[in-house]
Amino acid sequence: MAKQKTDGHTPLRPLRIPDDEWEAFGQLVGDRNRTQAVREFIRWRLRWPASKQPERAPEQIGGPGISSKSEEKTA
């Protein structure tokens, strides 16, 4: 993938996430904190020093939680 011109900022990375999952995630971490939560998860998966396992919600957030498209891919 070609690098985007970022003017000193982190490059944009497009992700495809179903609306119901994105909205529920925003309810959990806050609409303006989703990027930070995703970055923390990536660091944890990479086992980078000082990274911590992300906490899970104490209970299901939002509606059904999984759209039929994302359910097909994980089934």
C-alpha angles and dihedrals in degrees: 000000000000117000116253122227103256105173090227096316130112110275118257115254114198115220127187109221124161114250095242092054093045092050093047090048089052090052090053102045101017127264093265096045101059095098092051092049092051091049091050090051092051092050090050092049089050089051092232115176116276093012115138130208109261116249119244124228112266089235140003113297123213129351124326089332097218127063120219092251095054090042091057092054095052097040 
